[in-house]
């Protein structure tokens, strides 16, 4: 722990955060913080590129049918 933060200051900070956000919101905030740190670490180390290279290429989306049928298109002409 850095020398400029005492254990009392850390306890006071944690108490204030608990009062502001509440006990229900703290686990959610911890998960999102951990997920963000993990994604940042993976992007720095390049692990995302390895995962993408291991995945097979995605199939192109199926072609869509035109809005009107041919009989409806012939009638409009």
PDB file of N, CA, C and O in Angstrom:
ATOM      1  N   UNK A   1       0.853  -1.171   0.000  1.00  0.00           N
ATOM      2  CA  UNK A   1       0.000   0.000   0.000  1.00  0.00           C
ATOM      3  C   UNK A   1       0.902   1.237   0.000  1.00  0.00           C
ATOM      4  O   UNK A   1       1.909   1.272   0.707  1.00  0.00           O
ATOM      5  N   UNK A   2       0.542   2.253  -0.793  1.00  0.00           N
ATOM      6  CA  UNK A   2       1.369   3.459  -0.828  1.00  0.00           C
ATOM      7  C   UNK A   2       1.486   4.087   0.557  1.00  0.00           C
ATOM      8  O   UNK A   2       0.584   3.964   1.385  1.00  0.00           O
ATOM      9  N   UNK A   3       2.610   4.760   0.795  1.00  0.00           N
ATOM     10  CA  UNK A   3       2.865   5.350   2.092  1.00  0.00           C
ATOM     11  C   UNK A   3       1.979   6.527   2.421  1.00  0.00           C
ATOM     12  O   UNK A   3       1.854   6.884   3.593  1.00  0.00           O
ATOM     13  N   UNK A   4       1.370   7.134   1.451  1.00  0.00           N
ATOM     14  CA  UNK A   4       0.572   8.330   1.721  1.00  0.00           C
ATOM     15  C   UNK A   4      -0.884   8.030   2.036  1.00  0.00           C
ATOM     16  O   UNK A   4      -1.640   8.959   2.321  1.00  0.00           O
ATOM     17  N   UNK A   5      -1.311   6.766   1.998  1.00  0.00           N
ATOM     18  CA  UNK A   5      -2.679   6.391   2.377  1.00  0.00           C
ATOM     19  C   UNK A   5      -2.604   5.533   3.637  1.00  0.00           C
ATOM     20  O   UNK A   5      -2.033   4.442   3.626  1.00  0.00           O
ATOM     21  N   UNK A   6      -3.179   6.030   4.704  1.00  0.00           N
ATOM     22  CA  UNK A   6      -3.164   5.262   5.951  1.00  0.00           C
ATOM     23  C   UNK A   6      -4.365   4.310   5.976  1.00  0.00           C
ATOM     24  O   UNK A   6      -5.327   4.512   5.236  1.00  0.00           O
ATOM     25  N   UNK A   7      -4.317   3.289   6.809  1.00  0.00           N
ATOM     26  CA  UNK A   7      -5.457   2.371   6.911  1.00  0.00           C
ATOM     27  C   UNK A   7      -6.735   3.073   7.364  1.00  0.00           C
ATOM     28  O   UNK A   7      -7.827   2.686   6.950  1.00  0.00           O
ATOM     29  N   UNK A   8      -6.617   4.101   8.209  1.00  0.00           N
ATOM     30  CA  UNK A   8      -7.807   4.831   8.657  1.00  0.00           C
ATOM     31  C   UNK A   8      -8.460   5.584   7.507  1.00  0.00           C
ATOM     32  O   UNK A   8      -9.685   5.618   7.393  1.00  0.00           O
ATOM     33  N   UNK A   9      -7.640   6.184   6.659  1.00  0.00           N
ATOM     34  CA  UNK A   9      -8.193   6.890   5.495  1.00  0.00           C
ATOM     35  C   UNK A   9      -8.901   5.919   4.566  1.00  0.00           C
ATOM     36  O   UNK A   9      -9.950   6.241   4.007  1.00  0.00           O
ATOM     37  N   UNK A  10      -8.336   4.745   4.402  1.00  0.00           N
ATOM     38  CA  UNK A  10      -8.953   3.733   3.560  1.00  0.00           C
ATOM     39  C   UNK A  10     -10.288   3.265   4.137  1.00  0.00           C
ATOM     40  O   UNK A  10     -11.251   3.089   3.390  1.00  0.00           O
ATOM     41  N   UNK A  11     -10.361   3.062   5.450  1.00  0.00           N
ATOM     42  CA  UNK A  11     -11.616   2.665   6.097  1.00  0.00           C
ATOM     43  C   UNK A  11     -12.675   3.756   5.979  1.00  0.00           C
ATOM     44  O   UNK A  11     -13.847   3.462   5.741  1.00  0.00           O
ATOM     45  N   UNK A  12     -12.271   5.006   6.143  1.00  0.00           N
ATOM     46  CA  UNK A  12     -13.222   6.114   6.005  1.00  0.00           C
ATOM     47  C   UNK A  12     -13.744   6.195   4.579  1.00  0.00           C
ATOM     48  O   UNK A  12     -14.936   6.411   4.362  1.00  0.00           O
ATOM     49  N   UNK A  13     -12.855   6.023   3.607  1.00  0.00           N
ATOM     50  CA  UNK A  13     -13.267   6.038   2.199  1.00  0.00           C
ATOM     51  C   UNK A  13     -14.249   4.908   1.894  1.00  0.00           C
ATOM     52  O   UNK A  13     -15.249   5.130   1.211  1.00  0.00           O
ATOM     53  N   UNK A  14     -13.978   3.712   2.387  1.00  0.00           N
ATOM     54  CA  UNK A  14     -14.881   2.584   2.171  1.00  0.00           C
ATOM     55  C   UNK A  14     -16.235   2.813   2.840  1.00  0.00           C
ATOM     56  O   UNK A  14     -17.269   2.442   2.285  1.00  0.00           O
ATOM     57  N   UNK A  15     -16.237   3.420   4.025  1.00  0.00           N
ATOM     58  CA  UNK A  15     -17.502   3.718   4.711  1.00  0.00           C
ATOM     59  C   UNK A  15     -18.322   4.736   3.924  1.00  0.00           C
ATOM     60  O   UNK A  15     -19.540   4.598   3.816  1.00  0.00           O
ATOM     61  N   UNK A  16     -17.669   5.750   3.378  1.00  0.00           N
ATOM     62  CA  UNK A  16     -18.381   6.765   2.592  1.00  0.00           C
ATOM     63  C   UNK A  16     -18.954   6.149   1.317  1.00  0.00           C
ATOM     64  O   UNK A  16     -20.091   6.436   0.943  1.00  0.00           O
ATOM     65  N   UNK A  17     -18.170   5.305   0.655  1.00  0.00           N
ATOM     66  CA  UNK A  17     -18.652   4.643  -0.564  1.00  0.00           C
ATOM     67  C   UNK A  17     -19.839   3.749  -0.232  1.00  0.00           C
ATOM     68  O   UNK A  17     -20.804   3.704  -0.995  1.00  0.00           O
ATOM     69  N   UNK A  18     -19.788   3.041   0.884  1.00  0.00           N
ATOM     70  CA  UNK A  18     -20.895   2.186   1.307  1.00  0.00           C
ATOM     71  C   UNK A  18     -22.145   3.010   1.577  1.00  0.00           C
ATOM     72  O   UNK A  18     -23.245   2.600   1.209  1.00  0.00           O
ATOM     73  N   UNK A  19     -21.992   4.163   2.212  1.00  0.00           N
ATOM     74  CA  UNK A  19     -23.144   5.023   2.485  1.00  0.00           C
ATOM     75  C   UNK A  19     -23.734   5.619   1.209  1.00  0.00           C
ATOM     76  O   UNK A  19     -24.952   5.762   1.097  1.00  0.00           O
ATOM     77  N   UNK A  20     -22.887   5.963   0.259  1.00  0.00           N
ATOM     78  CA  UNK A  20     -23.374   6.598  -0.968  1.00  0.00           C
ATOM     79  C   UNK A  20     -24.074   5.585  -1.870  1.00  0.00           C
ATOM     80  O   UNK A  20     -25.182   5.838  -2.344  1.00  0.00           O
ATOM     81  N   UNK A  21     -23.440   4.449  -2.106  1.00  0.00           N
ATOM     82  CA  UNK A  21     -23.967   3.498  -3.085  1.00  0.00           C
ATOM     83  C   UNK A  21     -24.824   2.394  -2.469  1.00  0.00           C
ATOM     84  O   UNK A  21     -25.676   1.836  -3.160  1.00  0.00           O
ATOM     85  N   UNK A  22     -24.631   2.069  -1.221  1.00  0.00           N
ATOM     86  CA  UNK A  22     -25.434   1.041  -0.577  1.00  0.00           C
ATOM     87  C   UNK A  22     -24.882  -0.356  -0.790  1.00  0.00           C
ATOM     88  O   UNK A  22     -24.098  -0.595  -1.708  1.00  0.00           O
ATOM     89  N   UNK A  23     -25.303  -1.287   0.078  1.00  0.00           N
ATOM     90  CA  UNK A  23     -24.758  -2.644   0.017  1.00  0.00           C
ATOM     91  C   UNK A  23     -25.220  -3.448  -1.196  1.00  0.00           C
ATOM     92  O   UNK A  23     -24.542  -4.400  -1.583  1.00  0.00           O
ATOM     93  N   UNK A  24     -26.343  -3.098  -1.803  1.00  0.00           N
ATOM     94  CA  UNK A  24     -26.818  -3.857  -2.964  1.00  0.00           C
ATOM     95  C   UNK A  24     -26.053  -3.492  -4.225  1.00  0.00           C
ATOM     96  O   UNK A  24     -25.884  -4.327  -5.114  1.00  0.00           O
ATOM     97  N   UNK A  25     -25.595  -2.268  -4.308  1.00  0.00           N
ATOM     98  CA  UNK A  25     -24.948  -1.779  -5.515  1.00  0.00           C
ATOM     99  C   UNK A  25     -23.445  -2.082  -5.545  1.00  0.00           C
ATOM    100  O   UNK A  25     -22.861  -2.157  -6.626  1.00  0.00           O
ATOM    101  N   UNK A  26     -22.809  -2.258  -4.378  1.00  0.00           N
ATOM    102  CA  UNK A  26     -21.362  -2.462  -4.325  1.00  0.00           C
ATOM    103  C   UNK A  26     -20.889  -3.723  -5.064  1.00  0.00           C
ATOM    104  O   UNK A  26     -19.905  -3.634  -5.799  1.00  0.00           O
ATOM    105  N   UNK A  27     -21.532  -4.895  -4.912  1.00  0.00           N
ATOM    106  CA  UNK A  27     -21.063  -6.061  -5.672  1.00  0.00           C
ATOM    107  C   UNK A  27     -21.158  -5.857  -7.182  1.00  0.00           C
ATOM    108  O   UNK A  27     -20.284  -6.298  -7.928  1.00  0.00           O
ATOM    109  N   UNK A  28     -22.212  -5.193  -7.625  1.00  0.00           N
ATOM    110  CA  UNK A  28     -22.372  -4.913  -9.056  1.00  0.00           C
ATOM    111  C   UNK A  28     -21.243  -4.001  -9.552  1.00  0.00           C
ATOM    112  O   UNK A  28     -20.705  -4.207 -10.640  1.00  0.00           O
ATOM    113  N   UNK A  29     -20.894  -3.008  -8.757  1.00  0.00           N
ATOM    114  CA  UNK A  29     -19.812  -2.100  -9.124  1.00  0.00           C
ATOM    115  C   UNK A  29     -18.474  -2.834  -9.149  1.00  0.00           C
ATOM    116  O   UNK A  29     -17.641  -2.579 -10.018  1.00  0.00           O
ATOM    117  N   UNK A  30     -18.269  -3.734  -8.209  1.00  0.00           N
ATOM    118  CA  UNK A  30     -17.039  -4.521  -8.181  1.00  0.00           C
ATOM    119  C   UNK A  30     -16.906  -5.414  -9.400  1.00  0.00           C
ATOM    120  O   UNK A  30     -15.829  -5.528  -9.983  1.00  0.00           O
ATOM    121  N   UNK A  31     -18.022  -6.055  -9.786  1.00  0.00           N
ATOM    122  CA  UNK A  31     -17.994  -6.909 -10.976  1.00  0.00           C
ATOM    123  C   UNK A  31     -17.674  -6.103 -12.226  1.00  0.00           C
ATOM    124  O   UNK A  31     -16.854  -6.516 -13.046  1.00  0.00           O
ATOM    125  N   UNK A  32     -18.322  -4.954 -12.369  1.00  0.00           N
ATOM    126  CA  UNK A  32     -18.086  -4.151 -13.570  1.00  0.00           C
ATOM    127  C   UNK A  32     -16.669  -3.593 -13.592  1.00  0.00           C
ATOM    128  O   UNK A  32     -16.064  -3.493 -14.660  1.00  0.00           O
ATOM    129  N   UNK A  33     -16.133  -3.231 -12.437  1.00  0.00           N
ATOM    130  CA  UNK A  33     -14.758  -2.754 -12.368  1.00  0.00           C
ATOM    131  C   UNK A  33     -13.790  -3.873 -12.735  1.00  0.00           C
ATOM    132  O   UNK A  33     -12.845  -3.655 -13.493  1.00  0.00           O
ATOM    133  N   UNK A  34     -14.020  -5.064 -12.203  1.00  0.00           N
ATOM    134  CA  UNK A  34     -13.164  -6.202 -12.526  1.00  0.00           C
ATOM    135  C   UNK A  34     -13.235  -6.575 -13.996  1.00  0.00           C
ATOM    136  O   UNK A  34     -12.215  -6.887 -14.611  1.00  0.00           O
ATOM    137  N   UNK A  35     -14.444  -6.543 -14.565  1.00  0.00           N
ATOM    138  CA  UNK A  35     -14.602  -6.864 -15.980  1.00  0.00           C
ATOM    139  C   UNK A  35     -13.877  -5.832 -16.846  1.00  0.00           C
ATOM    140  O   UNK A  35     -13.225  -6.189 -17.827  1.00  0.00           O
ATOM    141  N   UNK A  36     -13.991  -4.561 -16.484  1.00  0.00           N
ATOM    142  CA  UNK A  36     -13.309  -3.512 -17.242  1.00  0.00           C
ATOM    143  C   UNK A  36     -11.796  -3.653 -17.169  1.00  0.00           C
ATOM    144  O   UNK A  36     -11.102  -3.479 -18.171  1.00  0.00           O
ATOM    145  N   UNK A  37     -11.283  -3.971 -15.978  1.00  0.00           N
ATOM    146  CA  UNK A  37      -9.843  -4.160 -15.825  1.00  0.00           C
ATOM    147  C   UNK A  37      -9.363  -5.377 -16.613  1.00  0.00           C
ATOM    148  O   UNK A  37      -8.281  -5.352 -17.198  1.00  0.00           O
ATOM    149  N   UNK A  38     -10.171  -6.446 -16.628  1.00  0.00           N
ATOM    150  CA  UNK A  38      -9.807  -7.653 -17.374  1.00  0.00           C
ATOM    151  C   UNK A  38      -9.782  -7.376 -18.878  1.00  0.00           C
ATOM    152  O   UNK A  38      -8.872  -7.819 -19.579  1.00  0.00           O
ATOM    153  N   UNK A  39     -10.787  -6.640 -19.372  1.00  0.00           N
ATOM    154  CA  UNK A  39     -10.823  -6.305 -20.795  1.00  0.00           C
ATOM    155  C   UNK A  39      -9.647  -5.407 -21.174  1.00  0.00           C
ATOM    156  O   UNK A  39      -9.056  -5.567 -22.242  1.00  0.00           O
ATOM    157  N   UNK A  40      -9.311  -4.461 -20.294  1.00  0.00           N
ATOM    158  CA  UNK A  40      -8.179  -3.585 -20.558  1.00  0.00           C
ATOM    159  C   UNK A  40      -6.883  -4.384 -20.614  1.00  0.00           C
ATOM    160  O   UNK A  40      -6.058  -4.174 -21.504  1.00  0.00           O
ATOM    161  N   UNK A  41      -6.705  -5.298 -19.666  1.00  0.00           N
ATOM    162  CA  UNK A  41      -5.497  -6.127 -19.631  1.00  0.00           C
ATOM    163  C   UNK A  41      -5.405  -7.001 -20.877  1.00  0.00           C
ATOM    164  O   UNK A  41      -4.334  -7.138 -21.468  1.00  0.00           O
ATOM    165  N   UNK A  42      -6.538  -7.595 -21.277  1.00  0.00           N
ATOM    166  CA  UNK A  42      -6.540  -8.437 -22.469  1.00  0.00           C
ATOM    167  C   UNK A  42      -6.233  -7.630 -23.727  1.00  0.00           C
ATOM    168  O   UNK A  42      -5.561  -8.123 -24.632  1.00  0.00           O
ATOM    169  N   UNK A  43      -6.722  -6.396 -23.787  1.00  0.00           N
ATOM    170  CA  UNK A  43      -6.449  -5.583 -24.970  1.00  0.00           C
ATOM    171  C   UNK A  43      -4.986  -5.167 -25.022  1.00  0.00           C
ATOM    172  O   UNK A  43      -4.413  -5.049 -26.105  1.00  0.00           O
ATOM    173  N   UNK A  44      -4.378  -4.945 -23.866  1.00  0.00           N
ATOM    174  CA  UNK A  44      -2.965  -4.566 -23.820  1.00  0.00           C
ATOM    175  C   UNK A  44      -2.086  -5.748 -24.200  1.00  0.00           C
ATOM    176  O   UNK A  44      -1.129  -5.588 -24.957  1.00  0.00           O
ATOM    177  N   UNK A  45      -2.401  -6.937 -23.683  1.00  0.00           N
ATOM    178  CA  UNK A  45      -1.563  -8.107 -23.945  1.00  0.00           C
ATOM    179  C   UNK A  45      -1.865  -8.757 -25.283  1.00  0.00           C
ATOM    180  O   UNK A  45      -1.076  -9.578 -25.751  1.00  0.00           O
ATOM    181  N   UNK A  46      -2.987  -8.415 -25.918  1.00  0.00           N
ATOM    182  CA  UNK A  46      -3.317  -8.964 -27.221  1.00  0.00           C
ATOM    183  C   UNK A  46      -4.037 -10.287 -27.161  1.00  0.00           C
ATOM    184  O   UNK A  46      -4.059 -11.006 -28.160  1.00  0.00           O
ATOM    185  N   UNK A  47      -4.626 -10.642 -26.036  1.00  0.00           N
ATOM    186  CA  UNK A  47      -5.330 -11.921 -25.932  1.00  0.00           C
ATOM    187  C   UNK A  47      -6.602 -11.940 -26.763  1.00  0.00           C
ATOM    188  O   UNK A  47      -7.034 -13.011 -27.188  1.00  0.00           O
ATOM    189  N   UNK A  48      -7.218 -10.779 -27.010  1.00  0.00           N
ATOM    190  CA  UNK A  48      -8.423 -10.728 -27.836  1.00  0.00           C
ATOM    191  C   UNK A  48      -8.123 -11.180 -29.255  1.00  0.00           C
ATOM    192  O   UNK A  48      -8.941 -11.852 -29.884  1.00  0.00           O
ATOM    193  N   UNK A  49      -6.949 -10.811 -29.760  1.00  0.00           N
ATOM    194  CA  UNK A  49      -6.587 -11.191 -31.127  1.00  0.00           C
ATOM    195  C   UNK A  49      -6.424 -12.702 -31.241  1.00  0.00           C
ATOM    196  O   UNK A  49      -6.780 -13.291 -32.261  1.00  0.00           O
ATOM    197  N   UNK A  50      -5.886 -13.331 -30.194  1.00  0.00           N
ATOM    198  CA  UNK A  50      -5.731 -14.781 -30.214  1.00  0.00           C
ATOM    199  C   UNK A  50      -7.082 -15.475 -30.212  1.00  0.00           C
ATOM    200  O   UNK A  50      -7.264 -16.476 -30.906  1.00  0.00           O
ATOM    201  N   UNK A  51      -8.041 -14.954 -29.436  1.00  0.00           N
ATOM    202  CA  UNK A  51      -9.377 -15.543 -29.392  1.00  0.00           C
ATOM    203  C   UNK A  51     -10.064 -15.403 -30.746  1.00  0.00           C
ATOM    204  O   UNK A  51     -10.702 -16.342 -31.221  1.00  0.00           O
ATOM    205  N   UNK A  52      -9.935 -14.226 -31.369  1.00  0.00           N
ATOM    206  CA  UNK A  52     -10.577 -13.992 -32.654  1.00  0.00           C
ATOM    207  C   UNK A  52      -9.988 -14.880 -33.739  1.00  0.00           C
ATOM    208  O   UNK A  52     -10.709 -15.327 -34.632  1.00  0.00           O
ATOM    209  N   UNK A  53      -8.691 -15.141 -33.674  1.00  0.00           N
ATOM    210  CA  UNK A  53      -8.046 -15.976 -34.676  1.00  0.00           C
ATOM    211  C   UNK A  53      -8.487 -17.434 -34.534  1.00  0.00           C
ATOM    212  O   UNK A  53      -8.517 -18.159 -35.528  1.00  0.00           O
ATOM    213  N   UNK A  54      -8.828 -17.877 -33.332  1.00  0.00           N
ATOM    214  CA  UNK A  54      -9.231 -19.255 -33.093  1.00  0.00           C
ATOM    215  C   UNK A  54     -10.674 -19.516 -33.524  1.00  0.00           C
ATOM    216  O   UNK A  54     -11.037 -20.662 -33.791  1.00  0.00           O
ATOM    217  N   UNK A  55     -11.486 -18.492 -33.595  1.00  0.00           N
ATOM    218  CA  UNK A  55     -12.883 -18.662 -33.975  1.00  0.00           C
ATOM    219  C   UNK A  55     -13.015 -18.829 -35.484  1.00  0.00           C
ATOM    220  O   UNK A  55     -12.296 -18.176 -36.239  1.00  0.00           O
ATOM    221  N   UNK A  56     -13.924 -19.695 -35.935  1.00  0.00           N
ATOM    222  CA  UNK A  56     -14.139 -19.816 -37.383  1.00  0.00           C
ATOM    223  C   UNK A  56     -14.820 -18.549 -37.911  1.00  0.00           C
ATOM    224  O   UNK A  56     -15.495 -17.850 -37.154  1.00  0.00           O
ATOM    225  N   UNK A  57     -14.648 -18.249 -39.201  1.00  0.00           N
ATOM    226  CA  UNK A  57     -15.290 -17.040 -39.739  1.00  0.00           C
ATOM    227  C   UNK A  57     -16.806 -17.163 -39.690  1.00  0.00           C
ATOM    228  O   UNK A  57     -17.363 -18.246 -39.868  1.00  0.00           O
ATOM    229  N   UNK A  58     -17.451 -16.055 -39.450  1.00  0.00           N
ATOM    230  CA  UNK A  58     -18.905 -16.042 -39.345  1.00  0.00           C
ATOM    231  C   UNK A  58     -19.531 -16.179 -40.734  1.00  0.00           C
ATOM    232  O   UNK A  58     -18.994 -15.674 -41.720  1.00  0.00           O
ATOM    233  N   UNK A  59     -20.677 -16.871 -40.800  1.00  0.00           N
ATOM    234  CA  UNK A  59     -21.400 -17.007 -42.054  1.00  0.00           C
ATOM    235  C   UNK A  59     -22.044 -15.676 -42.408  1.00  0.00           C
ATOM    236  O   UNK A  59     -22.499 -14.957 -41.519  1.00  0.00           O
ATOM    237  N   UNK A  60     -22.091 -15.338 -43.689  1.00  0.00           N
ATOM    238  CA  UNK A  60     -22.767 -14.084 -44.054  1.00  0.00           C
ATOM    239  C   UNK A  60     -24.264 -14.215 -43.797  1.00  0.00           C
ATOM    240  O   UNK A  60     -24.801 -15.322 -43.841  1.00  0.00           O
ATOM    241  N   UNK A  61     -24.946 -13.102 -43.528  1.00  0.00           N
ATOM    242  CA  UNK A  61     -26.390 -13.180 -43.278  1.00  0.00           C
ATOM    243  C   UNK A  61     -27.126 -13.613 -44.546  1.00  0.00           C
ATOM    244  O   UNK A  61     -26.684 -13.307 -45.653  1.00  0.00           O
ATOM    245  N   UNK A  62     -28.248 -14.324 -44.391  1.00  0.00           N
ATOM    246  CA  UNK A  62     -29.001 -14.763 -45.575  1.00  0.00           C
ATOM    247  C   UNK A  62     -29.570 -13.558 -46.313  1.00  0.00           C
ATOM    248  O   UNK A  62     -29.893 -12.529 -45.720  1.00  0.00           O
ATOM    249  N   UNK A  63     -29.681 -13.722 -47.618  1.00  0.00           N
ATOM    250  CA  UNK A  63     -30.226 -12.629 -48.422  1.00  0.00           C
ATOM    251  C   UNK A  63     -31.709 -12.476 -48.110  1.00  0.00           C
ATOM    252  O   UNK A  63     -32.422 -13.459 -47.909  1.00  0.00           O
ATOM    253  N   UNK A  64     -32.159 -11.225 -48.074  1.00  0.00           N
ATOM    254  CA  UNK A  64     -33.546 -10.972 -47.717  1.00  0.00           C
ATOM    255  C   UNK A  64     -34.409 -10.938 -48.975  1.00  0.00           C
ATOM    256  O   UNK A  64     -33.972 -10.533 -50.052  1.00  0.00           O
ATOM    257  N   UNK A  65     -35.619 -11.370 -48.799  1.00  0.00           N
ATOM    258  CA  UNK A  65     -36.628 -11.372 -49.854  1.00  0.00           C
ATOM    259  C   UNK A  65     -37.083  -9.931 -50.097  1.00  0.00           C
ATOM    260  O   UNK A  65     -37.208  -9.171 -49.137  1.00  0.00           O
ATOM    261  N   UNK A  66     -37.336  -9.528 -51.353  1.00  0.00           N
ATOM    262  CA  UNK A  66     -37.860  -8.178 -51.594  1.00  0.00           C
ATOM    263  C   UNK A  66     -39.203  -7.993 -50.888  1.00  0.00           C
ATOM    264  O   UNK A  66     -39.892  -8.962 -50.570  1.00  0.00           O
ATOM    265  N   UNK A  67     -39.556  -6.748 -50.654  1.00  0.00           N
ATOM    266  CA  UNK A  67     -40.755  -6.440 -49.882  1.00  0.00           C
ATOM    267  C   UNK A  67     -42.012  -6.938 -50.581  1.00  0.00           C
ATOM    268  O   UNK A  67     -42.828  -7.607 -49.947  1.00  0.00           O
ATOM    269  N   UNK A  68     -42.195  -6.646 -51.830  1.00  0.00           N
ATOM    270  CA  UNK A  68     -43.397  -7.070 -52.553  1.00  0.00           C
ATOM    271  C   UNK A  68     -43.137  -8.328 -53.362  1.00  0.00           C
ATOM    272  O   UNK A  68     -41.993  -8.614 -53.715  1.00  0.00           O
ATOM    273  N   UNK A  69     -44.187  -9.081 -53.657  1.00  0.00           N
ATOM    274  CA  UNK A  69     -44.042 -10.259 -54.506  1.00  0.00           C
ATOM    275  C   UNK A  69     -43.976  -9.811 -55.961  1.00  0.00           C
ATOM    276  O   UNK A  69     -44.243  -8.650 -56.270  1.00  0.00           O
ATOM    277  N   UNK A  70     -43.624 -10.718 -56.840  1.00  0.00           N
ATOM    278  CA  UNK A  70     -43.505 -10.332 -58.249  1.00  0.00           C
ATOM    279  C   UNK A  70     -44.859  -9.921 -58.825  1.00  0.00           C
ATOM    280  O   UNK A  70     -44.918  -9.026 -59.668  1.00  0.00           O
ATOM    281  N   UNK A  71     -45.955 -10.562 -58.383  1.00  0.00           N
ATOM    282  CA  UNK A  71     -47.280 -10.191 -58.882  1.00  0.00           C
ATOM    283  C   UNK A  71     -47.627  -8.764 -58.464  1.00  0.00           C
ATOM    284  O   UNK A  71     -48.196  -8.004 -59.248  1.00  0.00           O
ATOM    285  N   UNK A  72     -47.287  -8.404 -57.235  1.00  0.00           N
ATOM    286  CA  UNK A  72     -47.556  -7.036 -56.766  1.00  0.00           C
ATOM    287  C   UNK A  72     -46.701  -6.035 -57.505  1.00  0.00           C
ATOM    288  O   UNK A  72     -47.168  -4.936 -57.806  1.00  0.00           O
ATOM    289  N   UNK A  73     -45.445  -6.383 -57.812  1.00  0.00           N
ATOM    290  CA  UNK A  73     -44.573  -5.464 -58.541  1.00  0.00           C
ATOM    291  C   UNK A  73     -45.071  -5.292 -59.974  1.00  0.00           C
ATOM    292  O   UNK A  73     -44.998  -4.191 -60.518  1.00  0.00           O
ATOM    293  N   UNK A  74     -45.587  -6.381 -60.607  1.00  0.00           N
ATOM    294  CA  UNK A  74     -46.079  -6.275 -61.988  1.00  0.00           C
ATOM    295  C   UNK A  74     -47.309  -5.401 -62.060  1.00  0.00           C
ATOM    296  O   UNK A  74     -47.480  -4.654 -63.024  1.00  0.00           O
ATOM    297  N   UNK A  75     -48.179  -5.478 -61.051  1.00  0.00           N
ATOM    298  CA  UNK A  75     -49.393  -4.669 -61.043  1.00  0.00           C
ATOM    299  C   UNK A  75     -49.099  -3.193 -60.893  1.00  0.00           C
ATOM    300  O   UNK A  75     -49.841  -2.358 -61.410  1.00  0.00           O
ATOM    301  N   UNK A  76     -48.014  -2.853 -60.184  1.00  0.00           N
ATOM    302  CA  UNK A  76     -47.717  -1.442 -59.942  1.00  0.00           C
ATOM    303  C   UNK A  76     -47.137  -0.770 -61.165  1.00  0.00           C
ATOM    304  O   UNK A  76     -47.063   0.458 -61.195  1.00  0.00           O
ATOM    305  N   UNK A  77     -46.727  -1.508 -62.166  1.00  0.00           N
ATOM    306  CA  UNK A  77     -46.113  -0.914 -63.370  1.00  0.00           C
ATOM    307  C   UNK A  77     -47.139  -0.448 -64.322  1.00  0.00           C
ATOM    308  O   UNK A  77     -46.804   0.076 -65.384  1.00  0.00           O
TER     309      UNK A  77
END
